[in-house]
């Protein structure tokens, strides 16, 4: 039987023992043997991961509800919720449906797979109802008041209707192919997340048969949001209409001699995981190229229909896609709300958006003496408050510097257009030894990464694709430079992707360094990834899946031991997600020992804080604001040694045991203080964008107390690190002083 391996699957038997064996526990924790998930008060030890993800989307939706935010930004957050829910169904729900059994849910309670799915679907239903209610009852009316009109068919005046008719005839009609269903015209294949229509007809067709249902796909080449000419409007401002409205208004033109009884838009969401045959695949890139097309037709996990879709047509579609009622959603608006981002991104109304922000640059950092500066000191970059440009300059300078002999880099999400990738190609063309670890299985970025891999190979770079079955998620770049004293290593290590676009919207930390032991560890990791040999003992970095989970547990338990001696034990950690049971149990033990623990977790959190006797010393908060919180930073007081590690890894089992990840220490006392001052303390003090997790599993927005000073962590960092705060030019100046 063919063995299919999912790209996030556990390591195979060939993985070194330290990666594929359970964590060896020298000191058995107080909660280590709990199998029924019942702490002293009877509540479950762990919160459900799926429901926690949906709770995160409720916090994002709260941004859209917040009338203090600019109107178009509220619409943006509304669209982000739609995009997030798409991925939730494509990945999380699809993963649950692919399982045959589920002995217990993540919250520790016995539960059937069907019950888990039902709970998630019901939460989605409430979330989606609020989302569309907010769109129709508040956002769209407010947009109209501000001169941005999304017109339904009945809202358009005569001149606009005539223009839309001409647009339909010239741009749309020739691209439409309605399919009347009968034995010779079976139900067509419907692509993932595509816009489609189901049409019910009366009368008989041209051959005297009573074919009652037709299916029509909306062409992918057409824009989903269409701006109407301003001169045709009798309203102040800009008028738009949706492609779905244009098509539905002219359906009778497509069915001559038939009456359109009803029509509804619909959209199906499909499983989007890619699978490869680990034993048979010879070339991962070629295997993925053939799999990418099939992703569009994975098994169906959700059906969205217009709210006016007749029940019998909705049932007909449900049966065609094999979806049960719990995953059929009737929506009062566009079935793909995220398409409204086109209005947000294109509409020039700065007063309806966040004020423009220009990132700052590192003080006293000159790109013309980059390696000289790094030879003397480490440079810490805090994105997006500081520019990502120094990282690009690091690689571009290395590519053109005659003294640089080699560049090595990992690539997870570079994007379709990337100066950084062009610099690596240029370096290879300049005769330097360029090695790039391209992760081809970066979900939804596979095609872009395949294209870059091909271009890099054509330029003469050595390209490898990491480890089959494990994602290479570590963010590292290494430069080898020939200097008077011999070869010297320079490195960049980061918590986020080498993607300038996301670096403008995601909070992340990057470190540029020439530290001998740290860069030696980076080099060892690259050798491990290219040679597939067992990695040597690293001097200061943690490497997953080999040591990171063990080291995290060791550091947590160390704080517990300090607390048991009557000294202050303190842990502060910031990450995207916390779901690894082994780490959570260690945190529970540390809390019981008296360690004070603050966790800043943006998304899913399975730890339940505030339970007497188990987690009463743990506080969990989530920050949702203008920028996406993405930094992973782990602080351990350690008797005033103040150990700080940065990483690309969340505290999830997939990151700690099924990915290639690194965590690296910050050694400079000045940089440690800066990280505490910028990345942790403001987020613990935030009373604008902070949500606190209760022991009941519910998040509550932190409220400003009477007389309390407003603290918005992101705004503070924009004010203190942005270019305007430093009085520095944004572009055109190559020397940052």
C-alpha positions in Angstrom: 0.0 0.0 0.0 1.3 3.4 -0.9 2.4 5.4 2.1 1.1 9.0 2.0 2.9 11.5 4.3 1.4 14.8 5.2 3.9 17.6 5.3 3.4 18.3 9.0 3.6 14.6 9.9 5.8 13.3 12.7 9.4 12.4 11.9 10.0 9.0 10.3 11.9 6.1 11.8 15.1 7.4 10.2 15.0 10.6 12.3 17.6 10.6 15.1 16.4 9.3 18.4 16.3 12.7 20.1 13.7 13.8 17.5 11.3 10.9 17.4 11.3 9.7 20.9 9.0 11.1 23.6 10.5 13.7 26.0 12.5 12.0 28.7 11.3 13.5 32.0 13.8 13.3 34.9 11.5 15.0 37.4 8.0 13.9 37.1 5.7 16.9 37.2 2.7 17.2 39.4 0.4 17.0 36.4 2.5 14.6 34.3 0.2 11.6 34.9 -3.1 13.4 34.5 -4.8 11.6 31.6 -8.4 12.7 32.2 -7.6 16.4 32.2 -9.3 17.1 35.6 -7.5 19.7 37.8 -8.6 20.2 41.3 -11.7 22.4 40.5 -13.0 20.0 37.9 -12.3 22.2 34.9 -10.4 20.8 31.9 -6.7 21.3 32.0 -6.5 22.3 28.3 -8.6 24.6 26.2 -9.8 23.3 22.8 -7.4 24.5 20.1 -10.1 24.9 17.4 -12.3 27.0 19.6 -9.4 29.0 20.8 -8.6 29.8 17.1 -12.1 31.0 16.7 -11.8 33.1 19.8 -8.9 34.8 18.1 -11.1 35.6 15.2 -13.6 37.1 17.6 -10.9 39.5 18.8 -10.1 40.4 15.2 -13.8 41.0 14.6 -13.9 43.3 17.6 -11.4 45.5 15.7 -14.1 45.8 13.0 -16.6 46.7 15.7 -14.5 49.4 17.2 -15.8 52.7 16.0 -12.6 54.4 17.3 -10.8 52.9 14.3 -10.9 54.5 10.8 -13.8 53.1 8.7 -11.8 51.5 5.9 -9.6 49.8 8.5 -12.7 48.4 10.1 -13.7 46.9 6.8 -10.1 45.5 6.4 -10.5 43.7 9.7 -13.8 42.4 8.6 -12.2 41.0 5.5 -9.3 39.5 7.5 -11.9 37.5 9.5 -13.1 36.0 6.2 -9.6 35.1 5.1 -8.9 33.6 8.5 -12.0 31.5 8.4 -11.2 30.3 4.9 -7.9 28.9 6.3 -9.6 27.5 9.4 -11.8 25.3 7.2 -9.1 24.6 4.6 -6.6 23.4 7.3 -8.1 22.8 10.7 -11.5 21.4 9.8 -10.1 19.5 6.9 -7.6 17.9 9.3 -10.3 16.9 11.7 -12.4 15.4 8.9 -9.4 13.4 7.6 -9.1 11.7 11.0 -11.0 8.4 11.4 -11.2 8.6 15.2 -10.7 11.2 18.0 -10.3 9.7 21.4 -10.4 13.0 23.2 -10.3 16.6 22.3 -7.5 19.0 23.2 -9.4 20.2 26.2 -8.9 16.8 27.8 -12.6 15.8 27.7 -13.8 12.6 25.9 -15.4 13.6 22.7 -16.3 12.2 19.4 -15.0 13.6 16.2 -18.5 14.6 15.2 -19.0 16.5 18.4 -15.7 18.5 18.0 -16.7 19.4 14.5 -20.2 20.4 15.6 -18.8 22.7 18.3 -16.5 24.4 15.9 -19.2 24.8 13.3 -21.6 26.3 15.7 -19.0 28.8 16.9 -18.3 29.7 13.2 -22.0 30.2 12.6 -22.3 32.7 15.4 -19.1 34.5 14.2 -20.3 34.7 10.6 -23.7 36.0 11.6 -22.2 38.8 13.5 -19.7 39.5 10.7 -22.3 39.9 8.0 -24.6 41.8 10.4 -21.9 44.3 11.1 -21.2 44.6 7.4 -24.8 45.3 6.5 -26.0 47.3 9.5 -23.0 49.5 10.2 -20.0 49.3 7.8 -21.8 49.7 4.5 -24.2 52.5 5.7 -21.2 54.3 7.2 -19.2 53.9 4.0 -22.1 55.3 2.0 -22.3 58.3 4.4 -18.6 58.9 3.6 -19.1 58.7 -0.1 -18.2 55.1 -0.8 -21.2 53.3 -2.2 -21.5 49.6 -3.0 -24.6 49.5 -5.2 -27.1 46.6 -5.5 -29.0 46.3 -8.8 -32.0 48.3 -7.4 -29.7 51.1 -6.2 -28.2 51.9 -9.7 -29.7 54.8 -11.7 -30.6 54.5 -15.3 -27.2 55.7 -16.6 -25.4 53.2 -14.3 -27.6 50.4 -15.4 -26.9 51.1 -19.0 -23.2 51.2 -18.3 -23.3 47.9 -16.4 -25.3 46.3 -19.3 -22.6 47.4 -21.7 -19.8 46.2 -19.4 -21.6 42.8 -19.1 -22.0 42.5 -22.9 -18.4 43.5 -23.7 -16.4 42.1 -20.7 -18.4 39.4 -19.1 -20.9 37.6 -21.3 -18.4 36.0 -23.7 -16.5 34.5 -20.7 -19.6 32.8 -19.1 -20.4 29.2 -19.8 -23.7 28.2 -18.1 -24.1 24.4 -17.9 -27.6 22.9 -17.9 -27.5 19.7 -15.8 -28.5 16.5 -17.4 -26.9 13.1 -17.9 -24.7 14.5 -20.7 -23.9 17.6 -18.7 -22.9 16.4 -15.2 -22.3 18.7 -12.3 -19.0 20.5 -13.1 -15.8 20.4 -11.0 -15.9 23.5 -8.8 -12.6 25.0 -7.8 -11.7 25.8 -4.2 -13.1 29.2 -3.1 -14.3 30.2 -6.5 -17.4 32.2 -7.2 -20.2 30.2 -8.8 -24.0 30.5 -9.4 -26.8 27.9 -9.2 -29.8 28.8 -11.4 -33.3 27.3 -11.3 -35.2 27.6 -14.6 -38.8 27.0 -15.6 -40.1 25.8 -19.0 -38.2 23.5 -21.4 -34.9 23.8 -23.1 -34.3 24.0 -26.9 -34.8 20.2 -27.1 -38.0 20.1 -25.3 -36.6 18.8 -22.1 -37.3 20.2 -18.6 -33.7 20.7 -17.4 -34.4 22.7 -14.3 -30.9 23.5 -12.9 -27.9 25.2 -14.4 -24.5 25.9 -12.9 -22.3 28.8 -13.9 -18.7 29.7 -12.9 -17.6 33.3 -12.6 -14.4 33.7 -14.7 -11.3 34.1 -12.5 -9.9 36.8 -14.8 -12.6 39.3 -14.0 -12.4 41.7 -11.0 -14.9 41.0 -8.2 -15.3 44.7 -7.4 -16.0 47.1 -10.3 -15.9 50.9 -10.0 -18.6 52.7 -11.9 -17.7 55.9 -13.8 -18.0 58.9 -11.4 -19.8 61.0 -14.1 -22.7 58.6 -14.1 -23.4 58.9 -10.4 -26.1 61.1 -8.8 -24.4 60.5 -5.4 -21.3 62.2 -4.0 -18.3 60.0 -3.9 -17.4 56.8 -5.6 -19.8 54.0 -6.6 -18.9 50.3 -6.9 -20.8 47.1 -7.8 -19.9 43.5 -7.3 -19.3 41.1 -10.2 -21.9 38.8 -8.7 -24.5 41.6 -8.9 -23.6 42.3 -12.5 -24.0 38.6 -13.5 -27.2 38.1 -11.6 -28.8 41.3 -13.1 -28.3 39.9 -16.6 -29.0 36.2 -16.1 -32.1 36.2 -18.4 -29.8 37.2 -21.3 -28.1 33.8 -20.9 -31.2 31.6 -20.9 -33.2 32.7 -24.0 -36.7 31.3 -23.8 -36.4 30.2 -20.2 -37.5 32.0 -17.0 -35.0 32.3 -14.2 -37.0 31.2 -11.2 -34.2 31.7 -8.7 -30.4 32.3 -8.6 -27.9 32.1 -5.8 -24.2 32.6 -5.6 -22.3 29.8 -3.9 -18.7 29.0 -2.9 -17.1 25.8 -1.7 -14.1 25.6 0.5 -11.8 22.5 0.1 -9.0 20.8 1.9 -5.8 22.6 0.9 -3.1 20.3 2.4 -0.7 18.8 -0.1 0.5 15.2 0.2 3.6 13.5 -1.1 4.7 9.9 -1.2 7.7 9.9 1.0 8.9 6.5 -0.1 8.4 7.0 -3.8 9.1 10.7 -4.4 12.4 11.3 -6.2 12.3 15.0 -6.6 10.1 17.0 -4.2 9.8 20.0 -6.4 8.5 18.0 -9.3 6.1 16.1 -7.1 4.7 19.3 -5.6 4.3 20.9 -9.0 2.0 18.1 -10.0 0.1 18.3 -6.7 -0.5 22.1 -6.7 -3.3 21.8 -9.3 -5.1 19.0 -7.4 -5.2 21.3 -4.3 -8.0 23.2 -6.0 -10.1 20.1 -6.0 -9.5 18.6 -2.5 -12.5 17.2 -0.6 -15.1 19.8 0.3 -15.2 21.1 3.9 -17.6 24.1 3.7 -20.4 25.4 1.5 -21.5 29.0 1.4 -24.6 30.1 -0.3 -26.5 33.4 -0.6 -29.1 34.0 2.1 -31.9 33.9 -0.4 -30.9 30.5 -1.9 -34.0 28.2 -1.8 -33.6 25.3 0.6 -34.0 22.7 -2.1 -31.1 24.2 -4.1 -29.0 24.5 -1.0 -29.7 20.8 -0.3 -28.9 19.9 -3.9 -25.5 21.6 -3.6 -24.8 20.1 -0.2 -25.4 16.6 -1.7 -23.2 17.3 -4.7 -20.3 18.2 -2.4 -20.9 15.6 0.3 -21.2 18.2 3.1 -23.5 17.9 6.1 -25.8 20.6 7.2 -23.5 21.8 10.0 -21.0 23.1 7.4 -23.5 24.9 5.1 -23.6 28.6 5.7 -26.2 31.0 4.2 -24.6 34.5 4.2 -26.3 37.8 3.8 -23.8 39.4 1.4 -20.9 38.4 -0.9 -19.9 34.8 -0.3 -16.3 35.9 -0.4 -16.2 39.0 1.8 -12.4 39.3 1.6 -12.8 40.5 -2.0 -13.9 43.9 -0.5 -10.3 44.4 0.4 -10.0 45.7 -3.2 -12.0 48.8 -2.1 -9.8 49.3 1.0 -6.6 49.0 -0.9 -7.6 51.1 -3.9 -9.7 53.9 -2.4 -7.8 57.1 -1.9 -9.4 58.4 1.3 -6.5 58.8 3.8 -8.8 60.1 6.5 -10.6 56.7 6.5 -7.4 54.8 7.0 -4.7 54.6 9.6 -2.3 57.5 9.3 0.7 56.6 7.1 3.7 55.2 9.0 7.3 55.2 7.9 9.6 52.8 9.8 12.8 54.0 11.3 16.4 52.8 10.9 19.0 51.6 13.3 20.9 54.5 14.8 24.5 54.9 13.8 24.3 52.2 11.2 26.0 52.8 7.8 25.3 50.3 5.0 28.7 51.3 3.5 30.4 49.9 6.5 28.0 47.1 7.4 30.5 44.4 8.0 32.8 46.7 10.0 29.9 47.6 12.3 28.8 44.0 12.7 32.4 43.0 13.5 32.2 45.4 16.5 28.6 44.9 17.7 25.3 43.1 17.2 22.5 45.1 15.6 18.9 44.4 16.6 16.0 45.3 14.3 12.4 45.6 15.5 10.0 45.3 12.6 7.7 46.9 11.4 8.6 49.8 13.6 12.1 49.6 12.1 12.7 49.0 8.5 13.4 45.6 6.9 15.7 47.4 4.4 18.9 46.6 6.5 18.2 42.9 6.1 17.9 43.3 2.3 21.1 45.4 2.3 22.9 42.7 4.3 22.3 40.2 1.5 22.8 42.7 -1.3 26.1 44.0 0.1 27.3 40.4 0.5 26.3 39.6 -3.1 28.4 42.4 -4.5 31.3 42.4 -2.0 34.4 40.8 -3.5 35.5 39.7 -0.1 32.4 37.6 0.5 32.9 34.0 -0.7 29.7 32.3 0.3 26.1 32.9 1.4 23.7 30.4 2.9 20.1 31.1 3.6 16.7 29.5 4.5 13.6 30.6 2.6 10.1 30.0 3.9 7.9 32.8 2.6 9.7 35.2 0.3 6.7 36.3 -1.8 6.4 36.6 -5.6 8.6 39.7 -5.9 11.7 39.8 -3.7 14.8 42.0 -3.9 16.3 39.6 -1.4 15.9 36.6 -3.7 17.2 38.7 -6.6 20.3 39.5 -4.6 20.9 35.7 -4.0 20.6 35.1 -7.7 23.0 38.0 -8.4 25.5 36.5 -5.8 25.4 33.1 -7.6 25.9 34.8 -10.9 28.9 36.7 -9.4 30.6 33.3 -8.7 29.9 33.1 -5.0 29.0 29.9 -3.3 25.3 30.3 -2.7 23.3 27.6 -0.8 19.6 28.1 -0.3 17.3 25.9 1.8 13.9 26.5 0.1 10.9 25.2 2.0 8.6 24.0 -0.8 5.8 23.0 1.6 5.2 26.5 3.0 1.4 26.4 2.9 0.0 28.7 0.1 3.5 29.8 -0.9 4.5 26.6 -2.6 4.2 28.0 -6.2 6.3 31.1 -5.4 8.9 29.0 -3.7 9.1 26.6 -6.6 9.6 29.4 -9.0 12.4 30.9 -6.9 14.1 27.5 -6.5 14.1 27.1 -10.3 15.6 30.6 -10.9 18.2 30.0 -8.2 19.3 26.7 -9.7 19.5 28.3 -13.2 21.8 31.0 -11.7 24.2 28.3 -10.3 23.0 28.3 -6.6 22.9 25.0 -4.7 19.2 24.5 -3.7 17.9 21.9 -1.4 14.4 21.5 0.0 14.9 20.8 3.6 13.7 17.5 5.1 10.8 15.5 3.7 8.2 15.2 6.4 9.5 18.2 8.3 9.1 21.8 7.4 12.2 24.0 7.5 10.8 27.0 9.4 14.0 28.5 10.8 14.9 32.0 9.6 18.7 32.2 9.1 21.2 33.7 6.7 25.0 33.2 6.9 27.7 35.2 5.1 31.3 34.0 4.9 33.8 36.8 4.3 37.5 36.6 3.7 39.3 39.1 5.9 42.9 39.8 7.0 42.4 37.4 10.0 40.9 34.7 7.8 37.3 33.7 7.0 34.8 35.4 9.3 31.1 34.6 9.6 28.2 37.1 9.7 24.6 36.0 10.3 21.1 37.2 10.3 18.6 35.4 12.6 14.9 36.3 12.8 11.5 35.5 14.2 9.7 36.3 10.9 10.0 35.6 7.2 12.4 37.1 4.6 9.4 38.9 3.1 9.6 42.7 2.9 5.8 43.0 2.4 4.9 41.1 5.6 7.7 42.9 7.4 5.7 46.1 7.0 2.7 44.6 8.8 4.0 41.9 11.2 5.9 42.6 14.4 9.2 40.6 14.4 12.7 40.8 15.6 15.9 40.3 13.5 19.5 40.1 14.8 22.5 40.9 12.7 25.6 39.5 14.3 29.2 38.2 13.9 29.2 36.5 17.3 31.7 33.6 16.9 29.7 30.9 18.8 26.3 31.9 17.5 27.5 32.0 13.8 29.3 28.7 14.3 26.0 27.2 15.4 24.2 28.6 12.4 26.8 27.0 10.2 26.3 23.7 11.9 22.6 23.9 11.3 23.2 24.5 7.6 25.5 21.6 7.4 22.9 19.4 9.1 20.2 20.5 6.6 22.3 19.9 3.5 24.1 16.7 4.5 21.3 15.1 6.6 23.9 14.1 9.2 23.2 14.1 12.9 23.7 17.7 14.1 26.7 18.3 16.4 26.1 19.6 19.9 25.3 23.3 19.5 27.0 25.7 21.8 24.2 28.2 22.4 21.2 27.6 20.0 18.3 25.3 20.5 17.4 23.2 17.4 14.0 21.5 16.9 13.1 18.7 16.6 16.2 17.6 18.6 16.6 19.8 21.6 14.2 22.8 21.7 11.3 21.2 23.6 13.7 19.7 26.2 15.5 23.0 26.6 12.3 24.9 27.1 11.1 22.5 29.7 14.5 22.6 31.4 14.4 26.4 31.6 10.8 26.4 32.9 11.7 23.8 35.6 14.8 25.8 36.5 12.6 28.8 37.4 10.5 26.4 39.4 13.5 25.2 41.3 14.5 28.8 42.0 11.0 29.6 43.3 11.1 26.6 45.6 14.2 28.0 47.2 12.2 31.1 48.1 13.7 33.3 45.4 11.7 35.1 42.7 10.9 32.9 39.7 9.8 34.7 36.6 8.8 33.8 33.0 7.5 36.0 30.3 6.9 34.6 26.8 5.4 36.1 23.7 4.3 33.9 20.7 1.6 33.2 18.2 0.2 30.0 19.6 0.6 27.8 22.7 -0.8 24.3 22.4 2.1 21.8 23.2 0.9 19.7 26.2 4.4 18.9 27.4 5.3 22.6 27.7 1.9 23.5 29.2 2.3 20.8 31.9 5.8 22.2 32.7 4.2 25.7 33.0 1.5 24.4 35.3 4.2 22.8 37.6 6.2 26.0 37.6 3.1 28.0 38.6 2.5 25.5 41.4 6.1 26.1 42.5 5.3 29.9 42.8 6.8 31.1 39.5 5.1 34.2 38.2 4.3 33.7 34.5 3.0 36.1 31.9 2.2 34.8 28.5 1.4 37.0 25.5 -0.2 34.7 23.0 -1.8 36.2 19.9 -3.8 33.3 18.7 -4.6 29.8 19.9 -3.9 29.0 23.5 -4.7 25.7 25.1 -3.4 26.6 28.5 -6.1 27.4 31.1 -4.9 30.2 33.4 -6.0 31.1 36.9 -7.0 27.6 38.2 -6.3 27.3 42.0 -3.5 24.9 42.8 -2.4 24.6 39.2 -2.2 27.8 37.1 -3.1 30.6 39.6 0.3 32.3 38.9 -0.2 32.3 35.1 -1.7 35.2 33.2 -2.5 35.0 29.5 -3.2 38.0 27.3 -3.6 38.6 23.6 -2.8 41.8 21.7 -4.7 42.5 18.5 -4.0 45.8 16.9 -2.9 47.6 13.7 0.0 45.2 13.1 -0.1 41.4 13.4 1.9 40.3 16.5 4.4 37.7 15.3 7.4 38.0 17.6 8.5 34.9 19.5 10.5 35.9 22.6 11.1 33.9 25.7 12.4 35.5 28.9 13.6 33.6 32.1 14.8 35.6 35.1 17.2 32.9 36.2 18.5 34.6 39.3 19.0 38.0 37.5 20.9 36.5 34.6 17.9 37.5 32.5 18.1 34.8 29.8 16.3 35.8 26.6 15.8 33.6 23.5 14.3 34.6 20.2 12.8 32.1 17.8 10.6 31.4 14.8 8.9 28.6 16.8 5.7 28.8 18.6 5.1 26.5 21.6 3.2 24.0 19.5 4.0 20.3 19.1 4.4 20.8 15.3 7.0 23.5 15.8 8.9 21.7 18.6 8.8 18.2 17.2 7.9 18.2 13.5 9.7 21.3 12.1 13.3 22.5 11.7 13.4 25.5 14.1 16.0 27.4 16.0 16.0 29.5 19.1 18.9 31.8 19.7 20.1 33.7 22.8 20.6 37.4 23.2 23.8 38.0 25.1 24.3 41.8 25.1 23.0 43.3 28.3 22.0 46.4 26.4 20.0 44.4 23.8 18.3 42.4 26.6 17.2 45.6 28.2 15.9 46.8 24.9 13.9 43.7 24.3 12.3 43.9 27.7 11.6 47.6 27.1 10.2 47.2 23.6 8.8 43.7 23.2 7.5 42.6 26.6 6.9 45.5 29.1 4.7 47.6 26.8 2.6 44.6 25.9 2.1 43.7 29.5 1.0 47.3 30.2 -1.2 47.7 27.1 -4.8 48.7 28.0 -6.0 49.5 24.5 -5.5 46.4 22.4 -5.1 43.8 25.2 -7.5 40.9 25.9 -7.1 38.8 29.0 -7.9 35.1 29.1 -10.0 33.9 32.0 -10.0 30.5 33.7 -13.4 29.9 31.9 -11.7 30.0 28.5 -13.2 33.4 27.6 -11.2 36.5 26.5 -12.2 39.8 27.9 -11.0 43.1 26.6 -8.9 45.0 29.2 -10.6 48.2 30.1 -9.0 51.5 31.0 -9.4 52.1 34.7 -10.3 55.6 36.0 -7.2 57.8 36.1 -5.1 55.2 34.3 -2.7 56.4 31.6 -3.5 55.0 28.2 -0.9 52.5 27.0 -1.1 51.3 23.4 2.1 49.2 22.8 2.1 49.4 19.1 1.5 53.1 19.0 4.2 53.7 21.5 6.7 51.8 19.4 5.6 53.7 16.3 6.2 56.9 18.1 9.6 56.0 19.5 11.1 53.9 16.7 9.4 55.3 13.5 11.3 57.5 11.1 9.3 60.6 12.1 10.4 60.1 15.7 14.0 60.0 14.6 13.8 62.7 12.1 15.3 60.4 9.4 14.5 60.2 5.7 12.5 57.2 4.6 14.2 56.8 1.2 17.2 57.9 -0.7 19.7 58.1 2.2 22.0 55.2 2.3 23.7 56.3 5.6 21.6 55.9 8.7 22.9 58.1 11.5 
